[in-house]
Amino acid sequence: MRNSWQHAIQAAMDEGDLNRLELKIQQAEVAIFQRIDAFSSAHDGEDQALFEALRKIRGLASFCRETLILATKIVA
């Protein structure tokens, strides 16, 4: 079974609407940080998966910002 932070990451990765993507990214980051705050060393490598998920969601956030900046320049 997937954790809520994994669902939040997947929802952000699957979001096709740039207007909703930023919110999905924020929700994923919150879910990751909440889980990082809650876990202990007894979670069988989940810490590595959390940090990898955080890296991915930050990459997606960067892509989102760059895309919105480019879209703004094209429209202007």
C-alpha positions as a Markdown table, in Angstrom:
| # | Residue | x | y | z |
|---|---|---|---|---|
| 1 | Met | 0.0 | 0.0 | 0.0 |
| 2 | Arg | 1.3 | 3.4 | -0.9 |
| 3 | Asn | 1.7 | 6.2 | 1.7 |
| 4 | Ser | -0.1 | 9.5 | 1.5 |
| 5 | Trp | 3.2 | 11.2 | 0.5 |
| 6 | Gln | 3.5 | 8.8 | -2.4 |
| 7 | His | 0.0 | 9.6 | -3.5 |
| 8 | Ala | 0.7 | 13.3 | -3.3 |
| 9 | Ile | 3.9 | 12.9 | -5.4 |
| 10 | Gln | 2.1 | 10.9 | -8.0 |
| 11 | Ala | -0.8 | 13.4 | -8.1 |
| 12 | Ala | 1.7 | 16.2 | -8.8 |
| 13 | Met | 3.6 | 14.2 | -11.4 |
| 14 | Asp | 0.3 | 13.4 | -13.2 |
| 15 | Glu | -1.2 | 16.9 | -13.1 |
| 16 | Gly | -1.5 | 18.3 | -16.6 |
| 17 | Asp | -3.0 | 21.6 | -15.7 |
| 18 | Leu | -0.3 | 24.2 | -15.0 |
| 19 | Asn | -2.8 | 26.3 | -13.0 |
| 20 | Arg | -3.3 | 23.4 | -10.6 |
| 21 | Leu | 0.3 | 22.0 | -10.6 |
| 22 | Glu | 1.7 | 24.5 | -8.2 |
| 23 | Leu | -0.9 | 23.6 | -5.6 |
| 24 | Lys | -0.2 | 19.8 | -6.2 |
| 25 | Ile | 3.5 | 20.5 | -5.7 |
| 26 | Gln | 2.9 | 22.3 | -2.5 |
| 27 | Gln | 0.7 | 19.5 | -1.2 |
| 28 | Ala | 3.4 | 17.0 | -2.1 |
| 29 | Glu | 6.1 | 18.9 | -0.3 |
| 30 | Val | 4.0 | 19.3 | 2.8 |
| 31 | Ala | 3.3 | 15.5 | 2.8 |
| 32 | Ile | 7.0 | 14.7 | 2.4 |
| 33 | Phe | 8.0 | 17.0 | 5.2 |
| 34 | Gln | 5.3 | 15.7 | 7.5 |
| 35 | Arg | 6.5 | 12.2 | 6.9 |
| 36 | Ile | 10.2 | 13.1 | 7.3 |
| 37 | Asp | 9.2 | 14.7 | 10.6 |
| 38 | Ala | 7.3 | 11.6 | 11.7 |
| 39 | Phe | 9.6 | 8.7 | 10.7 |
| 40 | Ser | 12.3 | 7.0 | 12.7 |
| 41 | Ser | 15.2 | 4.9 | 11.5 |
| 42 | Ala | 13.1 | 1.7 | 11.7 |
| 43 | His | 11.3 | 2.3 | 8.4 |
| 44 | Asp | 13.4 | 0.1 | 6.1 |
| 45 | Gly | 14.8 | 2.7 | 3.7 |
| 46 | Glu | 11.8 | 4.9 | 3.6 |
| 47 | Asp | 14.0 | 7.8 | 4.4 |
| 48 | Gln | 15.9 | 7.4 | 1.1 |
| 49 | Ala | 12.6 | 7.2 | -0.8 |
| 50 | Leu | 11.4 | 10.4 | 0.9 |
| 51 | Phe | 14.5 | 12.3 | 0.0 |
| 52 | Glu | 14.3 | 11.0 | -3.6 |
| 53 | Ala | 10.7 | 12.1 | -3.8 |
| 54 | Leu | 11.6 | 15.5 | -2.5 |
| 55 | Arg | 14.3 | 15.8 | -5.2 |
| 56 | Lys | 11.7 | 14.9 | -7.8 |
| 57 | Ile | 9.1 | 17.3 | -6.6 |
| 58 | Arg | 11.6 | 20.1 | -6.4 |
| 59 | Gly | 12.6 | 19.3 | -10.0 |
| 60 | Leu | 9.0 | 19.4 | -11.0 |
| 61 | Ala | 8.5 | 22.7 | -9.2 |
| 62 | Ser | 11.5 | 24.2 | -11.1 |
| 63 | Phe | 10.1 | 23.0 | -14.4 |
| 64 | Cys | 6.7 | 24.5 | -13.5 |
| 65 | Arg | 8.2 | 27.9 | -12.7 |
| 66 | Glu | 10.3 | 27.9 | -15.9 |
| 67 | Thr | 7.3 | 26.9 | -18.0 |
| 68 | Leu | 5.1 | 29.7 | -16.5 |
| 69 | Ile | 7.9 | 32.3 | -17.0 |
| 70 | Leu | 8.2 | 31.2 | -20.7 |
| 71 | Ala | 4.5 | 31.2 | -21.2 |
| 72 | Thr | 4.3 | 34.7 | -19.7 |
| 73 | Lys | 7.0 | 36.0 | -22.1 |
| 74 | Ile | 5.2 | 34.4 | -25.1 |
| 75 | Val | 1.9 | 36.1 | -24.2 |
| 76 | Ala | 3.5 | 39.5 | -23.5 |
